[in-house]
Amino acid sequence: AYMGDCDVAPRPAPDPSHWTDDSEALFGMRCSGVFCHGGQVPIADVTTYAGALSMITPGDPAMSTLFARIDANEMPPGDPFDGGEKQLVENWILDGALEDAP
């Protein structure tokens, strides 16, 4: 129903995702197995910001190798990310792959 011209405050934009707030623990928990991105000779250390950043294109999940492998259920092998975990990674990339909250 039309309520006339009323002053409604706009919703604040959500805070962007940051590595230390949103992604670091997820990658550390899910990707640091001995045979993957942990152990003595990791394939690629996505458990660090620099390592994860080397496999993504900030702002563009479609051009990010890391997200493509996660989205295709290739990583982690045998126990892929669930929808919420994928969304967290996608949002972090879309928000520019920021490292720390200001």
C-alpha positions in Angstrom: 0.0 0.0 0.0 1.2 3.5 -0.9 2.2 5.4 2.2 2.8 8.8 0.7 6.0 10.6 0.7 7.7 9.7 4.0 11.2 10.0 5.1 12.6 6.5 5.4 16.2 6.3 6.3 18.1 4.2 3.8 19.5 0.9 5.0 23.2 1.1 5.7 25.4 -0.9 3.4 26.8 -4.0 4.9 30.4 -3.9 6.0 32.7 -5.4 3.5 34.2 -8.8 4.2 37.8 -8.9 5.4 40.3 -11.7 5.5 41.0 -11.5 9.2 37.3 -11.3 10.2 35.7 -13.7 7.7 38.0 -15.9 5.7 41.2 -16.6 7.6 39.7 -19.1 10.0 37.7 -20.8 7.3 40.7 -21.4 5.1 42.8 -22.4 8.0 40.3 -24.9 9.2 39.2 -26.3 5.9 42.3 -26.1 3.7 45.3 -26.8 5.9 45.3 -30.6 5.7 48.6 -32.4 5.5 48.0 -33.5 1.8 46.7 -30.1 0.6 47.7 -26.7 1.8 49.4 -27.6 5.0 52.2 -29.9 6.0 55.8 -29.4 5.2 55.4 -28.7 1.4 52.0 -27.2 0.8 50.7 -27.1 -2.8 49.8 -23.4 -2.4 49.3 -21.9 1.0 45.8 -20.5 0.8 45.7 -20.3 4.6 47.6 -17.0 4.4 46.3 -13.8 3.0 49.1 -13.5 0.5 48.7 -17.1 -0.6 44.9 -16.8 -1.1 45.4 -13.4 -2.8 47.7 -15.0 -5.4 44.8 -17.2 -6.5 42.0 -14.6 -6.9 41.1 -11.5 -8.8 39.8 -9.0 -6.2 36.2 -8.0 -7.1 35.7 -10.8 -9.6 35.0 -14.3 -8.3 34.5 -15.6 -11.9 38.1 -14.8 -12.7 39.4 -16.2 -9.4 41.0 -19.7 -9.7 40.5 -20.3 -6.0 36.8 -19.6 -6.1 36.3 -21.5 -9.3 37.8 -24.7 -7.6 35.7 -24.1 -4.5 32.5 -23.4 -6.4 33.1 -26.6 -8.5 33.4 -28.6 -5.3 37.0 -29.6 -6.1 38.3 -28.1 -2.9 38.6 -29.3 -0.3 38.6 -32.7 -1.9 36.1 -35.1 -0.4 34.6 -32.4 1.9 33.6 -29.4 -0.3 32.6 -26.1 1.1 28.9 -25.8 1.8 26.7 -23.0 0.4 27.3 -20.6 3.3 31.1 -21.1 3.2 31.1 -20.5 -0.6 29.1 -17.4 -0.1 31.5 -16.1 2.5 34.4 -16.6 0.1 32.5 -15.1 -2.8 31.5 -12.0 -0.8 35.1 -11.5 0.4 36.3 -11.5 -3.3 33.4 -9.3 -4.4 34.2 -6.8 -1.7 37.8 -6.5 -3.0 39.5 -9.2 -1.1 40.4 -6.8 1.8 42.9 -7.9 4.4 41.9 -6.1 7.6 39.0 -4.1 8.8 39.8 -0.4 9.1 
